Amino acid sequence: MQNNLFQVTARSLAFELPQGDPLFSNVSFTLNTERVGLVGPNGVGKSTLAKILAGSLSPYSGDIQSSHATTYLSQSEEAPQGSVGEYLVNLWESPQSRPELWGPLLQDIELDRRAQDLSGGEWMRVRIAEALSRVGGLLILDEPTNNLDREARAHIARFIDSYEGPLLVISHDRELLNYVDVIWELSNQGLSIYGGNYSFYSEQKTAERTLQQEKIDRARREKKKLEREHHEKLESQEKRMRQGERMAARGGLPRILIGGLKRRAEETRGRIHSHEEKRVEKAQEDFQNLLAQEKKENRLGLELPETSVPEGKLVFETQALNIQFASQEKHLWSQPLTVTMRGPRRWALSGRNGVGKSTFIRLLIGSASESLRIFGDWKKGDLHTAFLDQSYSILKKDQSVLDNIMSCSRYDLIETRNRLARFQFTGEKVNQKIETLSGGEKLKAALAKILLADLAPHFLILDEPTNNLDLESLEVLENALNEYQGALLVVSHDEVFLKNIGIEEVCLLQS
């Protein structure tokens, strides 16, 4: 570790958005030499907290004390002009330089390459190596594996596994989060700390949700029981009062005595009402307190259309297929592609970044460039196909969420808005233009446009659908895809996601 005496302490941190809305509050912690994974719903303030730790943002209230400076690597950064070696010049001269850490990150990257020619995974590895020249305290990596292929993810995972200093990793990559020592969860309830990796956290979260739901259900039952008892006791007293009035009338009792009995009966009824009302109010208060303590989770309310593809129905097939760009003499793949997909199969399209996965998909959906030279044969079955790409190009950026969805929705306006709420677009949120949305919100809008469309897809193609989803929404997407009855082709480097949605076969493209 760079410094065993490192410590950062935060007390009662809070942050408000420019319009005055609170983002988080009452966040307190102490961090020494642990490797921490920071998780939480999209929009809860994970990156904001990281920037506060790094000193680039100030909290609305609370304070931070740190023994050393913090180095923060954002999700993306434009590569500069010049070579990799020039970008890393400080690394060679740094007294904190440790080749055992940065060496594996740079092992297959030529130092004379232009930084702007690097792939996303290579550029992230170079950025981490450069940061090691400055790190004397906490290193923060914000979504370091987003958009990276499997090989690049493995490089980052090995780095985290070998890193011995204080490290904070913001991520929804469940494989990566199994290399940290502790999970921090930021939510509307503040910061919760789970003393283990992602697998431990997942088990604890399941138990926590179950216990909280049991408490809420028990409080709800108790509230209804007391409301019922309140009603029954009042009804019983009123029945006794009516019986007493009838008996008094038949018995010829003096009016003054009847009045006294009536007053006492009404006083008894008032005491019963007051006592039972307090019990009901207390139960209601307990129930509301439990609801207020519940952690809000940005869960997607997805409902995939009931579609089915008959067994044996052709989805697509290729015979010795290969592709050549007009400006290049080399074929795209080292081995021609011969595959046949029939029926409601679940396939993953795999290969390194730049190998041509997106090119192949564009061929399947009929939007490939005319300048491509196609070798061999290919054919696609007669199936309605929906494609969700990484840039969410099915959305018109200058239109609102609602206008985008209504342009093809199979529901009327009221029902469309009801269903959009399940994608977390409520109130005025439906009138926001697409260009103003976050990456996760754009993904949800694109999913809504596909799944609420008048013609449901029988063949669904998803290109890196997990990149902008928080962990809770990831689980919902997995559950929804498991209910989907059509053919599915997914591009993803998230092994856990592919396993959870039941991928049957991997189609590997090799350059």
C-alpha positions, 0 to 999 in steps of 0.5 A: 500500500502507498501509505498505511496511515491513510484515513478519510472521515466524513460526518453528516454529509448532505448535498442539494441539487441547484433547484434545491432538491436534496440528493442525499443527507446524513452520510457519515463514514470512515475509510482506511485501507479497504477496497470499497464498492459503492452501489445504489440506484441511478441518480442517488448521488454516487458520482457526486459523493465521489467528487465531494471526496475528491474535492471538486464539489463541496457538500451542502453541509457536513465536513470531510477530513482526509490525511491525503489527497484523493484521485478521482477517475471519471467514467469518461475522458477524451484522449489527448493528442500525443502518444501513450508514452507522452501521456504517461510521462509523470508515471516514469518519474513518480516516486510512488511508481510501482511497476507491479501495479501499472505493468500488467495494465500496460503490458500489451499497449505500445507506448508510441501509439497515439492515445486517440487510437486506443480502444475504450478498454486500453484507454481506461487502463492507461488512465488508471496507470497514469493515476497511479503516478499521483495516488498517495491516498484514496483512488476512486474509479467511476464505472471503470468497466462500462462499455468494455469487452470481456478482456478489458474487464478482466484487466481491470478486475486483476488490477483491483484484485492486486491493489492494496491501497484505499480504493473506491469503485463505483460500479454495477459490474457484479463480477468486478464487485466481487473483488472488493472488501466491503460494499457501501450502498447509497440510498434515500436512507443514507449510507449502509455498509455491508462487510463483504463483497457483492455476493455477501451484499446480495445475500444480505440485501435479500434477507434485509428486504424480506425482513422489512417486508415482513415488518410492513406486512405485520404492521399493515395487518395490525392496523387493519385489525385495530381499525376493525376492532374500533368499528366493532366496539363502537357498533356494540356500544351503540347497539347497547345504547339502542337496547337501553333506550327501548327498555327505558321506554317500555319500563316507564322510567322517569325522564331524568333517570333516562337522561342520566343513563343516556349521558353515561352511555354516551360518555362510555361510547366517547371513552371507547372511541377515544381509546380505540382511536389512539390505538389506531393512530399509533398503529398507523404511525408505526406503519408509516414509519416503516414505509418511510424507513424503506429504501427506495429502489429504482425498479423497472416495472417491465412487462414484455409482450407475450410473443412466441416463435415456433420451434424450427422457425427460421430466425437467421442463418449464414453460410460462410459469411464474411464482410469487407469494408470498402477502404480495407483489403482484409476480411472482418473475421478470420473465420467465415461465419456459418450459423443457423438460429431457429425457434425461441433461442437465446444467443449471445454475440461475443467478441472483442470491441471492434470485431464487427458485432454491430456491423453484423447486427446492422446486416441482420436488421437491414441497415448495413452500409452499402459500401460493405462487401458481403461474401457468402450467403445470409438470410433472415426469417420473416419475424418482426424484429426490434433492435436496441443499440447503445446510442438509443437511436430509435428515440427522437432526441428533440421530442419528449418521452411521451411523444416518442412512445405515443408515435407507436404505442398500442395503448391510448394516452391514459393507458400509455402514461400509466404504463410509462410510470412503470418505467419510472416516467411519472408526472412532468417527467414524461414531457422531458425531451430525450436529449435532457435525459441521463443514460439510464433514463434514455435506456428506459425510454427506448425499452418503453418504445419497443415494449409498448409498440403496436407490433410486439417484437418476435426477435429482440436484439439488445446491444449492451443493455446493462451499461446504464442500469443500476443493480436493482433495475438490472435484476428486473430486466433479467426477470423480464427477459426470462419471461420473453417468449421470442428469439433473443440475441444479446451483445453483452460482456456481463457474464453474470447477466448472460447467465441469469437470462439463460443464454444457450449459445455464444456466437463468437466473432474473431478478427 
